[in-house]
């Protein structure tokens, strides 16, 4: 099980890094598009669609990373006065009974959404570029599939912690081994 959790964490880190690179690409392309539009009065046909897709891609590919590093937004109302054990139990119940089934169901639906767009060569319908949308829909599906995998890993982590065998955070494991 530890190998599965480490693998899920590694995949989440990889796609989190890809998302970070996409943000840099997004900034560069937005700057380029703004200069063309407002300085040279020559707007691009692809700027709006591509920038929207890059922003969406960076967001959806980073969700699992945020969960794996526990850096997502949480409602403190339920957490502030709880012991660590109670928080783990609350997390386990929420992840196993609400979050995992919901995200798995959405992921399943996104697979059909992607396949339909691919089979029909669906296009964006916006601007002069009017690109096919299946690549973006594939990225959304992949992002949610990784998120589903990470949720399963987080459930395993909570169970292990409640059993007295918590997983080390990647930083703690590196420190313990002198890396």
Protein Blocks (a to p, Z undefined) as FASTA:
>chain_A
ZZmmmmmmmmmmmmmmmmmmmmmmmmmmmmmmmmmmmmnopacfklmmmmmmmmmmmmmm
mmmmmmmnopaccdfklmmmpcfklmmmmmmmmmmmmmmmmmmmmmmmmmmmmmmmmmno
paehiajkopafklmmmmmmmmmmmmmmmmmmmmmmmmmmmnopacddfklmmmmnoZZ
